[in-house]
Amino acid sequence: MKTIIITMITLSSFFIMSACNTDTDNTMQERDKVAEELNPNNEREATDNQDLNQQLGYVKYSKNDLDENMEQEAKIDRPEMAEMITRTILRNDGFEEVATLVTDQEVLIAYEESDKNETGRTAEIAKKTAESMMPSFYEIYVSKNSTLMQDIQSLHNSTTNRNYDNLIEQLIKEMKKSPQGKDDNV
């Protein structure tokens, strides 16, 4: 009889412990799932119904997170920046065509003015547009010499290993012959 009671108590204790442990496991799984969803490091997949341009940008790190991810370095998507700068400039009056090249140190912008250009401020608009989008260490050069657009285009598949320094320097020298905007610091 004592063995039956001890067995019953042992089995009851085992079932009670299992039930509590299952509840804890479910709670832990839910917590892990929520933490995983909120982790800013996870790549988000775009869904058909979700427009990424409507999303807010948010990231939160602690000092320890940064120390662990030392391999992460700031990167600039140069083709994307060149496209944004060009499209933004073209939204202004006075521009007919714009070519933009973003290197690791410079932004080169050549443009053709439209017939409707009455303000004469195209150089200033082009330069300030690039300045507002790029880090401040970038040197920005603009030119209304539309023939330079072909030179810029010839460099569009180049890399930033500076093998093209001479050509870039020649382009900059030629661009400096044009007005560089209000802050003419040539």
C-alpha positions in Angstrom: 0.0 0.0 0.0 2.9 2.4 0.8 4.5 1.6 -2.5 1.3 2.5 -4.3 1.0 5.8 -2.5 4.6 6.6 -3.1 4.3 5.7 -6.7 1.1 7.8 -7.0 2.8 10.8 -5.4 5.9 10.4 -7.6 3.8 10.2 -10.8 1.7 13.1 -9.7 4.8 15.2 -9.0 6.2 14.2 -12.3 3.0 15.3 -14.2 2.8 18.5 -12.3 6.5 19.3 -13.0 6.0 18.4 -16.7 3.0 20.7 -17.0 4.8 23.6 -15.4 7.9 23.0 -17.6 5.7 22.9 -20.7 4.1 26.3 -19.8 7.6 27.7 -19.2 8.8 26.3 -22.6 5.8 27.9 -24.3 6.4 31.2 -22.6 10.1 31.1 -23.5 9.3 30.2 -27.1 6.9 33.1 -27.3 9.5 35.5 -25.8 12.1 34.2 -28.3 9.7 34.7 -31.2 8.9 38.3 -30.1 12.6 39.1 -29.6 13.4 37.6 -33.1 10.6 39.7 -34.7 11.9 42.9 -33.0 15.6 42.2 -33.8 16.7 45.0 -36.2 19.5 42.9 -37.6 17.1 40.5 -39.3 16.6 41.2 -43.0 13.0 41.9 -43.7 11.3 40.4 -46.6 9.2 42.7 -48.7 5.7 41.5 -49.0 3.4 42.4 -51.9 1.2 44.5 -49.8 4.0 46.4 -48.0 5.6 49.4 -49.5 9.1 49.8 -48.0 9.1 53.5 -48.8 6.3 53.9 -46.2 8.2 52.2 -43.4 10.0 54.1 -40.7 13.7 53.4 -40.2 14.6 52.1 -36.7 17.6 50.5 -35.2 18.7 50.1 -31.5 22.1 48.8 -30.4 24.0 48.7 -27.2 27.7 49.4 -26.9 28.2 45.7 -26.5 26.4 45.0 -29.8 28.7 47.3 -31.6 31.8 45.8 -30.1 30.6 42.3 -31.2 29.9 43.5 -34.8 33.2 45.2 -35.5 33.2 43.7 -39.0 30.3 46.0 -39.9 31.5 49.2 -41.5 29.6 52.1 -42.9 29.0 51.7 -46.6 27.5 53.9 -49.3 25.6 52.5 -52.2 27.3 54.7 -54.8 25.0 53.8 -57.8 21.9 54.4 -55.6 23.3 57.7 -54.4 24.1 58.8 -57.9 20.5 57.9 -59.0 18.9 59.8 -56.1 21.0 62.9 -56.7 20.3 62.9 -60.4 16.5 62.3 -60.0 16.3 65.0 -57.3 18.1 67.6 -59.5 15.9 66.8 -62.5 12.8 67.7 -60.3 14.0 71.3 -60.3 13.3 73.7 -63.1 16.3 74.6 -65.3 17.6 71.0 -66.0 17.1 69.0 -69.1 19.6 66.2 -68.5 21.9 65.3 -65.6 24.7 62.7 -65.2 26.1 62.0 -61.8 29.2 59.9 -60.8 29.8 59.1 -57.1 33.4 57.9 -56.3 34.8 57.1 -52.9 35.7 60.8 -52.4 33.9 62.9 -55.0 30.6 63.6 -56.6 30.8 64.8 -60.2 27.6 66.2 -61.8 27.4 67.4 -65.4 24.1 68.7 -66.7 22.4 70.3 -69.6 20.3 73.3 -68.9 16.8 73.5 -70.2 15.5 76.4 -72.4 13.3 77.4 -69.5 16.3 78.2 -67.2 15.5 81.7 -66.0 17.2 81.7 -62.6 20.8 81.0 -63.6 21.1 79.1 -60.3 21.5 75.6 -61.7 25.1 75.1 -60.4 24.0 76.1 -56.9 20.9 73.8 -57.1 23.0 70.8 -58.3 25.7 71.3 -55.7 23.4 71.8 -52.8 21.3 68.8 -53.8 24.4 66.6 -53.7 25.6 68.2 -50.4 22.3 67.5 -48.8 22.5 63.8 -49.6 26.2 62.9 -49.2 28.5 62.9 -46.1 30.3 66.2 -45.7 33.8 64.8 -46.6 32.7 64.4 -50.2 34.0 67.0 -52.6 31.3 68.0 -55.0 31.9 69.4 -58.5 29.3 70.5 -61.0 29.4 71.7 -64.6 26.9 72.9 -67.1 29.2 71.6 -69.8 27.0 68.8 -71.1 29.8 67.2 -73.1 31.3 66.1 -69.8 28.3 63.8 -69.4 29.9 61.3 -71.8 33.1 61.4 -69.8 31.2 60.7 -66.6 29.3 57.9 -68.4 32.6 56.3 -69.5 33.5 55.9 -65.8 30.2 54.4 -64.6 31.5 50.8 -64.5 34.8 51.7 -62.8 35.7 50.7 -59.3 37.1 52.8 -56.5 40.6 51.4 -56.6 41.8 54.8 -57.9 43.1 53.4 -61.2 41.2 56.2 -62.8 42.6 59.0 -60.8 44.1 60.8 -63.8 40.8 60.8 -65.7 38.9 61.9 -62.6 41.4 64.7 -62.0 41.1 65.9 -65.6 37.3 65.8 -65.2 37.5 67.9 -62.0 39.8 70.4 -63.6 37.4 70.8 -66.5 34.4 71.1 -64.2 36.1 73.8 -62.1 35.9 76.0 -65.2 32.2 76.2 -64.7 30.5 78.0 -61.8 30.4 75.8 -58.7 27.4 77.5 -57.1 27.2 80.3 -54.6 30.0 78.9 -52.4 32.5 79.0 -55.2 35.3 77.5 -53.2 37.4 76.4 -56.2 
